Amino acid sequence: MLNKDQLKTRMRDLLLYFDDEGITITDDTIHNQVLSDSDGHPLSSEELYNMVITQKLFVNGNPDRAWPSDWMGTSVDTLAGKLTT
């Protein structure tokens, strides 16, 4: 199972992949500073991020938890805590 710190590392790494604004990615980064729900691709960066993180949790044996409806407005630290505890 992924613990909170391991998940935060994976979340930060994935946010770096989507970051085209040169934002410094930390545990305090708010998801909507980097991700978008309408960035012109068949799947948005918001959807891709959600899918990849959900898959990482599943593959590592974490329980399936619903993402908070407001997760785009939360920090890496806050969301990781909600998905791992």
MIKOL-881491 format. One record per residue: x, y, z of N, C-alpha, C in turn; chain. Coordinates in steps of 0.1 Angstrom, whole numbers. Each point is the difference from the previous one (the first is absolute). Layout:
// MIKOL-881491
     npx     npy     npz    capx    capy    capz     cpx     cpy     cpz   chain
       X       Y       Z       X       Y       Z       X       Y       Z       A
...
This chain:
// MIKOL-881491
     npx     npy     npz    capx    capy    capz     cpx     cpy     cpz   chain
       8     -12       0      -8      12       0       9      12       0       A
      -5      11      -7       7      13       0      -4       7      13       A
      10       5       7      -4       9      11      -1      15      -5       A
      -3       9       8      -3      13      -4      13       7      -6       A
      11      -2       6      12       6      -6       4      -6     -14       A
      -2     -13      -1       3      -6     -13     -10       5     -11       A
     -13       2       4     -10       5      -9       3      14      -4       A
       4       8      10       4      14      -3      11       1     -10       A
      10      -9       1      11       0     -10      -5      -3     -14       A
      -9      -9      -1      -5      -4     -13      -9      12      -5       A
      -8       6       8      -8      11      -4       9      12      -5       A
      10       3       8       9      11      -4       6      -3     -14       A
       5     -12      -2       7      -4     -12     -10       1     -12       A
     -12      -4       2     -10       1     -11      -4      15      -2       A
      -1       8      10      -3      14      -2      11       7      -8       A
      13      -4       2      11       5      -7      -2      -3     -15       A
      -5     -12      -3      -2      -3     -14     -10       9      -7       A
     -11       4       7     -10       9      -5       3      15       1       A
      10       3       7       3      14       3       6       7     -12       A
      -7       9      -7       6       7     -11       1      15       3       A
      -1       4      13       1      13       5      12       3       8       A
       8     -11       2      12       2       8      -2       2      15       A
     -11      -6       5      -4       1      14       9      -9       8       A
       5       4      12       7      -8       9     -10      -9       7       A
       2     -13      -3      -9     -10       6       4      -5      14       A
      -8       2      10       2      -4      13     -12      -7       6       A
       1      -4      13     -12      -6       6     -11      10       2       A
       3      13      -1     -10      11       1      -6       4     -13       A
       5      -6     -11      -6       4     -13     -15      -4      -1       A
      -8      10      -4     -14      -3      -2      -2      -5     -14       A
      -7     -11      -1      -1      -7     -13      -5       9     -11       A
      -9       9       2      -5       8     -11      10      11      -4       A
      11       1       6      11       9      -5       7      -7     -11       A
      -1     -13      -1       8      -7     -11     -10      -7     -10       A
     -10      -6       6      -9      -8      -9     -12       8      -5       A
      -6      -4     -11     -12       6      -5     -10     -10      -4       A
     -13       4       0     -10      -8      -4      -4       2     -15       A
       7       9      -6      -2       3     -14      12       5      -8       A
      10      -9       0      12       4      -7       2      -5     -14       A
     -12      -3      -7       0      -2     -14       4     -14      -5       A
       1     -10       9       3     -13      -4     -12      -9       2       A
       0     -12      -6     -12      -9       2      -3      -2      15       A
      11      -2       7      -2       0      15       8      11       6       A
      -6       7       9       7      12       6      11      -5       9       A
       9       9       4      11      -3       9      -7      -4      14       A
     -11       6       4      -7      -3      12      -4     -15       0       A
      -6      -4     -12      -5     -14      -1      12     -10       0       A
      10       3      -8      12      -9       0       7      -1      13       A
       1      11       7       7      -1      14      -9      -9       9       A
     -13       2       0      -9      -8       8       2     -14      -3       A
       0      -4     -13       1     -14      -4      13      -6       4       A
      11       7      -2      13      -5       3       2      -2      15       A
      -4       9       8       1      -1      14      -9     -11       6       A
     -12      -1      -5      -9     -11       4       6     -13      -4       A
       6      -1     -12       6     -13      -4      12      -3       9       A
       8      10       4      12      -3       9      -5      -5      13       A
     -10       6       5      -6      -5      13      -5     -14      -1       A
      -7      -3     -11      -6     -13      -2      11     -11      -1       A
      10       3      -8      11     -10      -3       8      -3      13       A
       1      10       9       7      -1      12      -8      -5      12       A
     -13      -4      -3      -8      -6      10      -7       9      10       A
      -1      13      -3      -7       9       8     -15      -2      -2       A
      -8       2      11     -14       0      -1      -5      10     -10       A
     -11      -3      -7      -6       9      -9      -8      11       8       A
       5      12      -1      -7      11       7      -5      11     -11       A
     -12       5       3      -5      10      -9       8      13       2       A
       3       7     -11       7      12       0     -10      11       4       A
       5       9       9      -9      11       4      -5       8     -13       A
     -12       5       0      -5       7     -12       8      13      -2       A
       7       6      10       7      12      -1      15      -2      -1       A
       5     -12      -4      14      -4       0       9      10      -8       A
      -5       5     -10       8       9      -9       4      13       8       A
      -7       3      10       3      12       9       8      -3      12       A
       5     -13       1       7      -4      12      15      -2      -4       A
       8       0      11      14      -2      -2       4     -15      -2       A
      12      -2      -5       5     -14      -1      -1      -6      14       A
       5       6      10       0      -5      14     -14      -4       5       A
     -10       9      -2     -14      -2       4      -6     -12      -7       A
       1       0     -14      -6     -11      -8       7     -14       4       A
      13       0       1       7     -12       3      -5      -6      14       A
      -3       9       9      -5      -4      13     -14      -6      -1       A
      -8       5      -9     -14      -5      -1       0     -13      -8       A
      10      -2      -8       0     -13      -8       7     -11       6       A
       8       3      11       7     -11       6      -4      -3      15       A
      -9       8       6      -4      -3      13     -15      -3       1       A
